[in-house]
Amino acid sequence: MPLDHYLTLGRSGLRVSPFALGAMTFGEDPGGAGCSVEESEKILATYLDLGGNFVDTANFYTNTHSEKILGDFFAARPGLRDRAVLASKFFFNLFPGDPNGGGAGRSSIIAQLDASLRRLRTDHLDLYWLHNWDRQTPIEETMRTLDDLVRAGKIRYVGFSNTPAWVTAQAQTMALLKGWTPLIALQVEYSLLARTVEGEVAPLARDQGMALVPWSPLKNGFLSGKYRRGGEVADSARSAFVGGPTEEEFTVIDAVTAVADELGTSPTAVALAWLRAREGTVVPILGARRVDHLTTNLAALDLELTPDQLRGLDEVSAPTLDYPAALHGSLRRMLQFAGTTVDGEPSEVYPPLLQSDVRY
């Protein structure tokens, strides 16, 4: 599946590539995790030339430099902006001392969007994400403001990131009941080393027809193949401040490496192929500081894991989910139908029920 075999993003008419390009690394920052303007433009040009069309950034990435790089790139290439799906985010306060400089209130959303549009040198965003949950702002204020911005033509679609499932469900229900613009996608941390999203958020997304757009699909590079037991990590700008994998994480990394060796490909490709095989629409975000980082990631487009390989990776990386997730698994199967099969779902017999035929 090449980049120009597009997917419909959630319950919408927006068509995007199977991998998004993340621009968090565009522009040099004090932490050293970014890249130069020249390299950023090479990465972006490579992605677009290969048929990619979904570019994701945020207002505070590399201290607003990411948005400026994207804006200058598209402004210098007339007509290209209209073929791209450009997404950015709001929430983080860029103005210390101003309590309304960030967050998800009406005035701050409008101000943040106007600033992003100026930096991106465009009159609209194709997708606008709430970057984080604003506990101080009623969710109806956020959703009504986003709907107003859609109606004004300044944004096309709306998504949430890093927001609790119950808040997301409340927002979506409110939007549907009031005729406001609904959410079409959720940007979440999701990888073989970060699967707790499967407890509440992913089931909500599937139920509501929302796409999942995973960030950090290689878990800070842990699944890239650079991390091996007892080995030194080279070429990892993040390793200085994210540390290294735990023993439990190395167990998963070893399994990914074994599948990669079996298939003659990279651990990166295996980890991304696993993610794309998850239920529902899943569009991972690829981050890169060099062009070769991007092309290595794109090898996952040509990889399809076998059912046995997927099952093995599922088992070795199985997450411990919060209550009440456990009650919805094997215990539910035992209790719900008591040994019968309903709608194609078989269940076991819970032992105490074997001792009596009593009907209450």
N, C-alpha and C positions, 0 to 999 in steps of 0.2 A: 504494500500500500504506500505509494509515494505521497509527498506532501500535498499534491494537488488532487487527491481523492478526499474531498471534503466531507465533513460531518455536520449535521444540524445540531446546533448548540442548545440542548434542552428543548423545551416546548416553545420553539420560536422558529422564525424563518431565517435565522442567521447561520450562514455556512462558514465553517472554519476548518483549518487544517487539523490533522490528527495529533499534531504536536504544536503547542504554542511556543513562541520565542519569548523568554523572559529577559527584560532589559534592566534588571536590578544591578547587573555588573557593568552597565554602560556608564563610563565616567570614572575617573580615579577618585578614591576616597581615602581618608586617613587610615582606615583599617587595612588597606592594600588589597581588598577583594575585588576591586573594579578593574577596568581596562581603559586604555586611551581612547580618544575620540576616533582616531584612525582605525584602530582594531574594532571598535564598536560598529563602525560603519561597514567594515568588511564582513563582520558576522551577520549584520542585518541584510546586507546585499546578498550574501550567500543564501540565507534562509529564503528571501523573497525570490531569488533566481530559481530556486528549486521548487517553487510553487507554493511556499508557505505564505499565509496571509494573516495570521493571528499574533499580534505583538502586544505584550503585556508589560506595563510599567506602573509606577505610583508616584504621587507628588513628592515624596520625600526621598526617593531612591537617589543615592549619591548626592544628597543635599540639593535636589531639584535638577542636577546636571543630566540625569537620564532623560527626562522629558525634553530638555533643551536639545540634546543630541538628536533625538527622534524628530523633533520639530524642524531642525535645520536640514536633516537628511531628506525628509519628504518635501520640504519647501523648495529644495534644489532640483527636484525631479517631478515636474508638473504631471498630474494625472495619476501618479503612483499612490498618493494618499487615498484616493477614492476606491482603490482596489484592495486596500488593507483594512483589516478589522483591528482598530486601535482601542486598547483598553487602559484605563488608569484607575487610581484609587484615591479615596479621601479618608481622613480621620486624624492622622498625626498632626500635632500642632507645630508649625514652622516658625511661630512667633512667640518666643519666651516672654512671659509676663502678660500675655493677652489670653484670658480664659476663653474667649470666643474665636481664637485663632485656629482651632481644630475641633474635632468632635463631629457629631452627626446632627446638630441642630440646624434649623432652616438657614439662618444667616451664614453660618460657617460653611455649610455645604455649597451654597451659592458662591461664596467668596473663593473657596478652594477650587471649584470647577472653573470659574473665570480665570484664575491664575494658571491652572493646568492648560486651559485652551490657549492662553497667550504663549506659554512656553512651548507647547506642541504646534503652535502656528496653524491651528485648525478651528473650524467653527462648531465642531461637534465631536463627541466620543461615541464609538460604536457600542461600548460596554463600560459602565461605571460601577466600580465595586466599593461597597462599604468595607474598609480594611480591617476594622475591628469593632466590637460591640461597644457602644457608648451607653454606659449604665445610667448616666444622668439625663438622657434625652428620651422622652416617650417614643416608642417605635412608630406610632402613628404619625408623629411629626416628621420623622425621617422618611417614611414611605410616601407621605403626601408630597413632601418636597421633591423627592425623586420623580414622582409622577408628574408634577408641574414642569420639571426640567425636560421630561420626555415630550410632553405636550408642547413645550416651547421649541423643540427641535434641537436642544443643546446636547442631549444624550439619546441613544436609541434603545438600549436595554440596560437592565439592572441586575446586579449580583451581590452576594454577601461573601465575606471571607472571615475566617476565624471567629465565628459567631455561634453561640450555643444552639443546639437543635430546637429547644423550646422557644427561643426568641425568633429563630428563623421561621418556625411553624406559625407562630403568632403573626409575624409580618406577612407571610404568604396568605394566610387565611383572611387577614384584614384587607389585603390588596384585592383578593378575589371577590370578597363580599361587597366592597365599596367601588369596584370597577376601576381600581388603580392599576398601574403597571406592575405585573407580578415579577418575581425572581425567576431567572432562567438558568442560573448556574451558581455553584458554590465553589469558591477557591479554598482549598483545605490542604493541610499537611497529610500526605499519603504516600506510603512506600512499603516495601517489604519489612522495613524496620520501624514503621510508624503506622499501625493499622487500627488504632482505637477509634478512628473515624467510623469504622464499621459498626460500632455500637448503636449510635443514634442518628448521626448526620447522614451517612450513606443511605440507610433505609428511607429516611425522609426524602432525600433527593430522588430516589427511585420512585417513591410513591407520588411525588409531585411532578415528575418528568423533568427534573433539573439535572443538568450535566454537572459532573465533578471535574474540577480543574486543579489537579494536584500541584502544589509547590514542593520543592525539595524532594523530587521523586527518587533521588539517589542518596538521600539522607546525609547532607553535607559532604557528599563525595564518598561516603563509606562503602557504597555499592558500586563504585566506579572501577574497582580492580586495583586501585592504588594502595589499599590497605590490606596487608597480609600479616598473619601472625608472626611476631618477632621481627618484622621488617621495618625499615625506616621509610617514612612517607616523604616523597619528593613532589614538588609541583602542587602544593596544596596551600593556597593563600589562607584558607580558613582554619587549617589544623592548629595554628598558634592559639586560637581562642575558642575552638569548639572541642578540643581534645581529641581522643581517639575512641574507637569502638570498645564497648564492654565485652566481657567474655560471652555473654548471651548474644550480643550482636554478631560476634565473630562466628558463632554457630550458624547463623543465617548467611553470613558472608561466605563461609566455606561451602554451603549448599549451592549458593548462586554461582560460585566459581566452578564447582563440579559440573553443573549443567552447562556453563559456558565452555568448559574444556571438552565436554561430550559433543557439543555442537560446533566446535571450532570457531567460536565467536567471543565477544567480550562480556564480562559481568555487567557492564552498563547496558548492553543490548538485552540481556536476559531480564534484568530488573525492570527495564522499561516495557518490555514485551509482556511481562507478568501483569504490570499495572494496567496496560491497555486491554488485557483480557478480562478485567473485572466486569461484573454485571453492570449494565447501564451504559451511559455515555461517559467516557473518561478521556479527558484531553490533558495530558501532562504538560507542564511548563518546563522547557529546557533552558537552563542557564549556561552561559559560556563566557570565558574570558579570552578565548582564542578560537579561530575558525576551526581548528582541528578538534576542539572540544565539541563543537556543534556537529561536525560530520561523524564523529565517533558515536554520539548519541543517536543520530539518524539511522544508524545501522539497525536499530530496533524496528524500523519500518518493514524490513524484509524478513523478520523473524517471527515464526509462529511456534509456540511451545506445545508439546504434546500434552494430552490429558494427564498422563503419568507425571510429567515434569511439573505441570501446574499443581497437581495434587501434592507432590513432594514439597514444593515451595510453600504451599498453603499450610501444610502441617508443621514444618520447621519454624515458620514465622507466626504461628497462631497467636493472636493477642489475648491478654486477659482483660475482658471487658467489665465495665462497672455494672452493678445491679441496676436493673433486673435482667440483664442480658442472659445470664445462665438459665433463668426460668423460661426462656424462649427457645432453648435448644433441646437437648435430649430429654430433659424432664418434661417439657411441654409435649413432646412426642409420646411419652409414656402415658401422660394423664389425659390428653385430649380425646383420643379415640379408643383407647383401651384395647389395642390389638387388632383394630380394624383398619381398613384403608379408605380414606375419604378424599375425593378430588386428586387421586393419584399419590397421596401422601400416606405411607404406612406408619403405624405406630407400634410400640412395644406394649406389653401388658405389665402394668405396675403390680408387683407381687401381692400386696394385700388384697387386691381386687379378685385374686384367684380363690380366696378363701370363702367367698360369699356371693350369692346371687341376689342379695337383698336389693330391692328397689325402694327408694324413698319417695 
